Amino acid sequence: MPETLVRIGSYRATTDENGRATLHVPKGSAEIVFWKTGYDAPDHPIEIDAHTSVTIVAAVVPEEDPDAHWKG
């Protein structure tokens, strides 16, 4: 997904047109967080070593119907 925010601690990046982001972070345990409007992907604990790669599958979140309350 292009233009998705990727965060590991205080390190942040945005995915490119191919849905890829590169972050240079120190080795160790961390949690990787993804955010894009209209999508849901769980936060992932990861163990970072010299060349860690993570693939995330996000679910599309349906838009809320602003009239749902009135439709009953």
C-alpha positions as CSV (number, residue, x, y, z in Angstrom):
1,M,0.0,0.0,0.0
2,P,1.6,3.3,-1.0
3,E,1.7,6.2,1.4
4,T,1.3,4.0,4.5
5,L,3.0,5.3,7.7
6,V,5.4,2.7,9.2
7,R,6.8,3.3,12.7
8,I,9.3,1.4,14.8
9,G,9.7,3.2,18.1
10,S,10.7,6.8,17.1
11,Y,11.8,5.8,13.6
12,R,9.2,6.5,10.9
13,A,8.9,6.1,7.1
14,T,6.2,6.2,4.5
15,T,5.8,3.4,1.9
16,D,6.6,4.1,-1.7
17,E,4.5,3.4,-4.8
18,N,5.3,-0.3,-4.4
19,G,4.2,-0.4,-0.7
20,R,7.8,-0.7,0.6
21,A,9.5,1.3,3.3
22,T,13.0,1.2,4.6
23,L,14.0,2.1,8.1
24,H,17.4,2.0,9.6
25,V,17.0,1.1,13.3
26,P,19.2,-0.5,16.0
27,K,19.1,-4.2,16.6
28,G,16.8,-5.6,19.2
29,S,13.2,-6.2,20.0
30,A,10.6,-3.7,18.8
31,E,7.1,-3.3,17.7
32,I,6.3,-2.3,14.2
33,V,3.2,-0.2,13.6
34,F,1.4,0.5,10.4
35,W,-1.3,3.2,9.7
36,K,-3.3,4.2,6.7
37,T,-6.8,5.5,6.6
38,G,-9.3,2.8,5.6
39,Y,-7.1,-0.1,6.5
40,D,-6.4,-2.1,9.6
41,A,-3.1,-4.0,10.3
42,P,-2.2,-5.3,13.8
43,D,0.9,-4.1,15.4
44,H,3.7,-6.7,15.2
45,P,6.4,-7.4,17.7
46,I,9.7,-8.1,15.8
47,E,13.3,-9.0,16.5
48,I,15.5,-6.8,14.4
49,D,18.9,-8.1,13.2
50,A,21.2,-7.0,10.4
51,H,18.6,-7.4,7.6
52,T,15.1,-7.8,8.9
53,S,12.3,-7.9,6.4
54,V,8.6,-7.9,7.3
55,T,5.6,-8.4,5.1
56,I,2.2,-7.2,6.4
57,V,-1.2,-7.9,5.1
58,A,-3.8,-5.3,6.0
59,A,-7.6,-5.6,5.9
60,V,-9.8,-3.0,4.3
61,V,-12.0,-1.4,6.8
62,P,-15.5,-0.6,5.3
63,E,-16.5,3.0,5.5
64,E,-19.1,3.8,8.2
65,D,-22.5,4.7,6.8
66,P,-23.3,8.1,8.3
67,D,-27.0,7.3,8.0
68,A,-26.8,3.8,9.6
69,H,-28.5,5.1,12.8
70,W,-31.6,6.3,10.8
71,K,-31.8,3.1,8.6
72,G,-32.6,1.1,11.6
